[in-house]
């Protein structure tokens, strides 16, 4: 594998005829599955020297998607921190504890207007922006044309990605709730045996939640390759495409755990400083400078790591679908080209 891959690199150049990712046709050959190490090597070589080329589009996605999520997460955490401080100040006085708990309950029911607005925005924008980001990564991988505006590709036909995102959220929430029920019932049982049985059942169900989530993971990539498909067809195609590949995908993502931890460390330390500064009333310029510096270091690590992971995921998808073409699929099946003698 050359370090400088050309922009039209296609691992299937030696094969004749397109592969069908949805199992609709059989064009006469089996697509070889890349080992995890090869997937990462392709992604690494493709990204090498091109981070700044992707940076403008990535920053747009980061500002429009990641920062709003971070604001909602921070504001919810601050609300929880205030509730804890109120309870601690109440001490052992039963009346004060009841009053503090009542205030916390009232605060929970009173939604912050900014938080409510951002939650609605995230609900609507997650699907189109995710699809746009997947389109960006696929075009970069396959040597197609892309730019900062590629991030907004999902808004050209927004209902498809919005419905995919909402459906996946509903499925994940229902599955996670079902997984949490056994251990909750075990806690209510009040015995060690009931708790143990509940915990085991919850772990087993959690494994199924992870499997279901992975089986649907390629929905946005499939939608990016064919914008004419319905959201349900995209999810169904992802379910079919990932059959027998859940373990490989899980191991691929698991191989990045070290990079993920490294990227999270500066942000985690900054979050600790931020909470400490708020709880102790610290407002010195030094404290906020340290927080800003940690966030900057975190971003410097986070951006290339995220791009590396996303391109690896795109290689995984393109390998399964057999589609490294710069041309989007259409709903009409293409006719296979004559096979070369070596493949017959």
N, C-alpha and C positions, 0 to 999 in steps of 0.2 A: 504494500500500500504506500503510495507516494505521499509525502507530507503535504505537498501542495496539490490538492485534488482540484481538477478543473471544474468549472461551474456546471458542466453537463454530465457529471459522473453518474453512472448507472450500473449497479452491480449485476444487472441482468442483461447487459449488452450482448453476451454470448448466447442468449436464448432467443428464440423466435416465437412471436405471438405473445399477446398480453395475458397477464394472469388475472383471474377473476376473484376479487377478495370476498365476494358474497356467496360463493359456492353455487352460482347460477349455471356455470358451464365448466367443462373440463377441457383445457386446451392442450392436453397431451404431455404435460410435464409437472413434476412436483417442485414447488418452490423450496430451495434449501433454506433452512432456518439458521440464521447467524448465531454463533455462540455469543454470550453476553460480553466477553472480552472484545470480540470483533465489533459488536454494536457500539461499544464505548470508544473503540479506536477510530471507527468511521466518524463518530460525532466529534471526537477530539480533533482529528485531522481537518474536518470540515470547518470547525470553529476557529482553529488556530489562525491568528492573524486577521480575523474578521469580526472581533468583538465590537470595535468602534463602528463598523458598518451597520451592525444591528442596534447599536446603542440608542439612537434617536427614537426608533419605534418602540424599543423596550421601555424607555423612560416615559413615553406617552402612556403605555399600558400600566406602568408602575404608578403613575400619578392618578390615573383614572380608576384603577382597580385596587391596587394593594394599599395605597394610602387611605382611602375611605374605609376599607376593612380595618386598618390599624387604628383609625380614629374611633370607630365603633367599639373595638376591643378595649381601647384605653379608657374610654368614657364609662363603659360597663364595669371595668376593673376599679376605676375611681369610685363609682357608686358603691360597689361592694366593700371597698376599703373604708369609706365613710360609715357604712353600716357596722362594720367590725369595730371601728373606733368608738362609735356610740354605745355599743354593747359593753365594751371594755370599761368605758367611763361610768356605766351604770353600776359596776361592782357587783356586790352580793345582795343589793337591795331588791327584793322581789318586785316592788311597785315600779322602781326605776327600770328594771329589766323588761317588764311588761310594756311600759311606755316606750322604751327604746325599740322593742320588737314591733310595736304598732307603727312607730315612725318609719321604720325600715320597710314595713309592708306597704304603707302609704306611698313611700318614695318609689317602690317597685312598680306600683300601678300608675304613677304619674310619669309618663314617658317624656324624655327630653325632646323638644322639637327637632334639634339638629340630628340627634340619634335616629329619630323616626324617619326623617327625610333621607338620611344616608342608608338606612335599612331598605327603604323602598327603592332608592337608586341602585343599590347593590343587587336587589332582586331582579330589577329590569336589565341592568347593564352587564351582569356577570356572563350571561349566555353569549351575547354578541361580541363582547370584548374577548372572551375565551376563544370563540371561534376565529376572531380576527388574529389573535396571537398564534393559534395553531396554523392558520393560513400563512402567516409570516414565516414561521419555522419551516413549514413544508416547502414553501417557495425558495427559501434560502438553501435548504438541503438539496433540492432538486435543480438548483441553478436557474430558477425562474426570476422574474422581475419583482422587486418589492421595494417598499419605502415606508416612511412614517404613516402614510395613509392606509397601508395594508391592515393596520390594527382595527380600522373601522369597517372592514369588509363585512363583518357580521351584521351591521346595521342596514345593509342593502336589502336583506330579507330577514328582518329581525325575529319574526314569530318562530321560525324554526329553531334557532339557538336558545331563545328565551324559554320555549316549551321543553327543550332538552334539559336545560339547567333546572327548571322547576320540577320536572319529573324526577330527575336524579336526586334532587334535594328531598322530595317527598319520600322516595324509596329509601334513601339513606336514613332519614329521620324515623320512619316506621320500623326499619330493621334494627336501628340502634335502640329504639324504645323497647322492642321485643327482646333484645339481648339484655337490657337492663332489668327486665321484670323478674327473672329467676333470683338474682342476688337480692333484689328488693324484698321479695317474698321470703327469702332466707333470713334476712335481717328481722323481718316481722315475726318469724318463727321463734326467735329468741334462743335457739339452741345452736351448739357448735356444729352438729350434724346437718341441720337445715341450712346453715350458712355455707357449709362446705359444698353441699349438693347444689345450692343456688349459684355459688361461684363457678363451679364446674360447668353447669348448664349455660351460664352467661358467657363463659370463655368459648364454649363450643358454638354458641349462636354468634358470637363476635367473629369467629373464623368465617362463618357463612356470610356475615355482613361484608367482610373484606373481599371475599370471593365475588359477591354480587357487584360490589363497587368496581372491582377490577374488570369484570366481564363487560361493564358499560363504559369503560374508560376511553375507548376509541371512538365514541359517538361523535365528538366534535371534529376529529380528524376526518371521519367518513363524511360528515356534513360539509367540511371544507372541500373535499374532493368532488362532492355532488350537491350543489345548493338546491337542486330541484326535489330532493328526497324529503319526505315528511319526517318529523321529529321521531315518530314511533319507528319508522323504517330504519333510521340511523341507529337507534338504540338496539333494535332487533339485529341489525347487521353487525354491530359491535359485539353483541352477545354471541353470535355465530363465529365471528372472526377470532374471538378470544378463547373459544373452546379448546381446551388442551394446552393453552398458553398462559394460564393464570400463574402457575409456579414460576415460569421464566420471567414474566413481568415483575412478579414480586421480588425475585432474586435480583433483577436488574435494578429496581428501585432501592433494594436493601444495600446494594453495592455502593450507593452514594451516601450512606448514613454518616460516614466520617466527614464528608464535605458539608452535609446539612448541619451537623453539629458545629463545625468550624464557622459556618456562616451565621449560626444562631447565637454564638457566644457573645459577640460585641453587642447585639441588640438586647440580649438577656441582662447583661451588665448595665447597659443604659437604662433599661426598664427598672432595675433595682435602684439606681441612682435617682431616677425620676420619682418613684414612689417614696423614697426616703426624703427627697427634697420637699415633696408636697406634705407628707405627714409631719415633718419636723419644722415646716415653715421656712426652709432654706431658700433664699432667693439670690444667692451670690452669683456673680458673673462666672466665677471659676467653676461652680457646680454645673451650670448650664453649658459652659464651654466643653467640659469633660463629656457631658451627655451628647453634645453635637459632634464631638470628635469620634466618639464610639459609634455613633450612627453612620458617620462617614466611612469609617473603617469597615463597618458591617456591610455597607452598600458596595464598597470596592470588592469585597469577597462574594457578596450575594449575587451580583449581576452575572459574572462569568459562570458561577456555579449553577445558577438557575438556567442560563442558556445551555450549558453543557447537559443538564438533566433533560431539558425539553427537546433538544436536538436528538439525544439518545432515544427518547420516547418516540420521536418522529421516525427515526431509523427503524425502531422496533415495529411501528405501524406499517411503514413502507415495505419492510421485509415480509410481514405477514400478508399484506395485500398484493405484493409483487408490483407495486406501482411507484416507481421512481420517476415517472414522467412529469414534465412541466405542464402538460395539458390536463385539465380537469376531466374527470369521468363524466359521462352522460348516462342518462337512464337507458338509452338504447345500447344493447350489447354490440361490441365491435366484432368483426369477423377475424378469425385467426389467420395469421400469415403462414405461408408454407414453412414447415419445419426444416431445419438443416439436417443433413444426413447423420450428424453425430448424435442428435436427439431422438432419432427414429429408432 
